[in-house]
């Protein structure tokens, strides 16, 4: 949390006698090292997504070509809904085959952003003290 981050940085700053800029640089390096695995996770997922690209294009092409030839009786909400379900099922199969999912690329954002905000508030709290 912000309070613990602030107190940890204050403790290092006060007890070790380190200049404030060294304290922030050291804490930045420590945070980068701790968060590095999430970055690697997302990069590996991106690589798998790239390998899944041709399969995803085939599914997209099949869906879009199938949509062009629909008559008015097949453009009902129920039919369109069923077609979308089949499309998402097919994309799910592609994702599973390649061991990937687009949302996995947001893992670094979900982990780094709160830590970044806590760091900013900790710095602000130290400057006020």
N, C-alpha and C positions, 0 to 999 in steps of 0.2 A: 504494500500500500504506500501511499504518498508519505505518510508520517514515518513509516519505518525506513523508507528510502532516504528521507531527509535526515533522520537521526543517524543513520549509518554513515552518510556523507559527512555530517557534522562531527561524528566521533572520529573519523579518519582525519578530518581537517584539524580538529583540536588536539587529539591525543598523539598523533604522529608528527605534528608540527609541519605537515606538508603545506606548501602554498595552495591556495584555493584552486588555481588552474591545474595543478598536478592532481588534486583530488578529483576534479571533474574529468580530466583526461583518463585517469586510472579507472574511474567508475564507467566511463564510456567503453573502454576496452573490455572490461569485465562483462558488461551487458552485451556487447557484440559477440563475445565468445559464448555466453550463455544462450543467446538467441540464434546463433549460427545454425544449429540443427534444423530449425524451422525453415530457414532459407534453403538449405540443401534439400529438404523434403519437397518444397515447392518447385525447385529446379528439376528434380527428378520427375515430378509429376508433369511438368511442362514438356519434358523430353518424351514421356510416354504419350502425352496428348498429341505431340507432333507425329509420333509413329502411328497413332490411331487416325490421323488426318485422312488418309485415303479411304478407310472404311466409313468414316463419318461423311465424307463427300458422296460415297455411294448411297448411303441411307438418305441424305438430303436430296440427291438427284432423283432417286426412286419416288420420294414423297412429292417433290415438285412436279415431276412428269405425270404422276398419277393424279395430281390435282387439276391439271390442265384439261383432262378429258372427262370431267364430271358434268353430268347433266343436272338440270334443275331439281330433279327428285333426289339426287345425291348431295345436294348442297344444304340439306337441312342441318339444324344444329346437332341433332343426335348423330348423324352420319359424320359430320365434321369432327365431333368430339371423339368418336370411335377411331377415326383416322389419326387424330393427334395422339391418342393413347397408343396406337400401334407404332407410331413414329417414336414416341418416347421409350417404349419398350425396346425397339430396335436400337436406339441410341444407348440405352442401358446395357444391352448385350455387348455393344462395341466397347463401352467403358469397362465392363467387367472383363472382357477378353484381354484388354490391354492393361488392366489394373490401374485405372485412372478415373478421375472425375474432375470436371471444371472447377468445382467449389474448393477442391484441395489447394488450388493456387492462392486462395485467400488466407491460408494458415499464417503466413508471416504478417499480414496486415492485422489479423485478429490478435496476434501475440505482441507484435512490435508497437502497435499504436497505444495500447494502455501503458506499456512500459515507458514509452516516449512521453506521454502525458504526465505520468508520475514523476519522471525526471524533471520535466519543466516546472511542475509545482514544487518539487524539492528544492530546485535552484532558487525559485522565487522565494520560498520560505527561508532559505539560508540568507538571502540578500536582505530580507526584512529584519532578520534577527540581529 
